[in-house]
Amino acid sequence: MPDVFSFLEAICDAEGIILFDATSDKFPGVALKTNDGRGIALSPALKGWMKIAVTAHELGHHVLGHLDDGALSLGKIGDAEAQEQRAHREQEARVFAAAFTAVALFSYYAA
């Protein structure tokens, strides 16, 4: 079994993204950007492939620039345009995570 999570940790480290356990398990993960830096908070309940998938998804938000314009807090909750933009960015992060995981597995089994 490939150690995909260690690979994700190395990428995050190289990009200056801090991985840490969230204080709650009410959400699987969240990408954060503050004046102090960037991070990914992960639910302590995540294990195995779910932890990999969620980490890759949140990394996707960073890599794809979704946090650069405050996108996660754009607009009011009822603002249809902002909701559509958030939904599009969530889909992009899902595709990033799926592609990342597929390439990691292919690289492992092709070696």
C-alpha positions in Angstrom: 0.0 0.0 0.0 1.5 3.4 -1.0 2.0 6.0 1.7 0.0 8.6 -0.1 -0.6 10.6 3.1 3.1 11.1 3.7 3.3 12.3 0.1 0.5 14.8 0.8 2.3 15.9 4.0 5.5 16.6 2.0 3.6 18.6 -0.6 1.9 20.7 2.1 5.2 21.2 3.9 6.9 22.4 0.7 4.0 24.8 0.0 4.0 26.1 3.6 0.6 24.7 4.4 0.3 23.4 8.0 -1.7 20.3 8.6 -3.4 20.0 12.0 -6.2 18.2 13.8 -9.4 20.2 14.1 -10.8 20.6 17.6 -14.1 19.2 16.3 -15.2 16.4 14.1 -18.4 18.3 12.8 -16.7 18.7 9.4 -14.2 16.5 7.7 -11.7 19.2 6.8 -11.3 22.9 5.9 -8.7 24.9 4.0 -7.6 28.0 5.9 -5.8 31.2 4.9 -4.9 33.9 7.5 -2.4 36.7 7.7 -0.2 34.2 9.5 -0.2 31.6 6.8 -2.1 28.7 5.3 -3.4 25.5 6.8 -5.6 22.5 6.5 -7.7 21.5 9.6 -8.7 17.8 9.5 -11.2 16.0 11.7 -9.4 13.7 14.1 -12.0 11.0 13.2 -10.6 10.7 9.6 -8.7 7.5 8.9 -7.1 5.8 5.9 -8.4 6.7 2.4 -10.9 9.2 3.8 -8.1 11.2 5.4 -6.2 11.1 2.1 -9.3 12.2 0.1 -10.2 15.0 2.4 -6.6 16.3 2.6 -6.2 16.2 -1.2 -9.5 18.0 -1.6 -8.5 20.8 0.9 -5.0 21.0 -0.7 -6.8 21.5 -4.0 -8.5 24.6 -2.7 -5.0 26.0 -1.9 -3.4 24.9 -5.2 -6.3 26.2 -7.3 -6.3 29.6 -5.6 -9.7 29.3 -4.1 -8.7 31.1 -0.9 -6.9 34.0 -2.6 -10.0 36.2 -2.9 -11.9 35.1 0.2 -14.1 32.9 -1.9 -15.3 30.8 1.0 -16.9 33.8 2.6 -18.1 35.6 -0.6 -21.6 36.9 -0.5 -24.5 36.3 1.8 -25.8 32.8 2.4 -28.8 33.6 0.1 -26.7 35.1 -2.7 -27.3 32.7 -5.6 -24.2 33.8 -7.5 -21.9 33.3 -4.6 -23.4 29.9 -3.9 -22.9 28.9 -7.5 -19.2 30.0 -7.4 -18.7 28.1 -4.1 -20.3 25.0 -5.6 -18.1 25.3 -8.7 -14.9 25.6 -6.5 -16.0 22.6 -4.5 -16.3 20.5 -7.7 -12.9 21.7 -8.8 -11.4 20.6 -5.5 -13.1 17.2 -5.8 -11.7 16.7 -9.3 -8.2 17.7 -8.0 -8.4 15.2 -5.1 -9.6 12.4 -7.5 -6.8 13.1 -10.0 -4.2 13.4 -7.3 -5.2 10.1 -5.7 -5.4 8.3 -9.1 -1.9 9.6 -10.1 -0.4 8.6 -6.8 -1.9 5.1 -7.0 -0.9 4.7 -10.7 2.7 5.8 -9.9 2.9 3.3 -7.1 1.5 0.3 -9.0 3.4 1.1 -12.2 6.7 1.2 -10.5 
